[in-house]
Amino acid sequence: MNCSTAELIAKLEEIVGTDWVKTSEDDKQRYGRDWTRAFIVDPIAVVLPDSAETVQAIVRLANEVGVALVPSGGRTGLSGGAVASNKELVVAFDRMNQILEFSASDRQVICQAGVVTEQLQQFAEDKGLYYPVDFASAGSSQIGGNIATNAGGIKVIRYGMTRSWVEGLKVVTGTGEILELNR
């Protein structure tokens, strides 16, 4: 890392605010692991962005100072893919939990990566629609993680994997570029 931990924390606080950079051991343990509980958890800190633009600023800062990032959604995975064990910076998407737009005619929603699966299912039901991607972790798994892992769930045979229900993505690349795909 090209700066001290204190300098990194200060720069992150400039981006997201002091309330959204977590450094307590409890927070690092909570956000730095998944359900496997099989790996040692040792992140440098946890940051909670609220928008793609904030994620972009975090990615650019991480590249500038040479710190690795680990995304953290609902932390329901069982593969260790979201475990921060080597002083990485955890980027937790819990604040990015908004359904931003709904088009009744297209039967589509635009939502942030931290929307909980069950939240989207309930939103669809309230609109007379059905979001069939479903698993035991629906009350805590987040859409971003579902998309990243192409989650299937218990209704996969009839309705397909998560990718069958995604029309487009707004993503932040590893270099900090924002891409809007398949709109």
Secondary structure, DSSP 8 states (H G I E B T S, - for coil): --S-HHHHHHHHHHHH-GGGEE-SHHHHHHHT--TT--S----SEEE--SSHHHHHHHHHHHHHHT--EEEESS---SSSTT---SS-EEEE-TT---EEEEETTTTEEEE-TT-BHHHHHHHHHHTT-----B-TTTTT-BHHHHHHHT--BTTHHHH--GGGG---EEEE-TTS-EEEE--
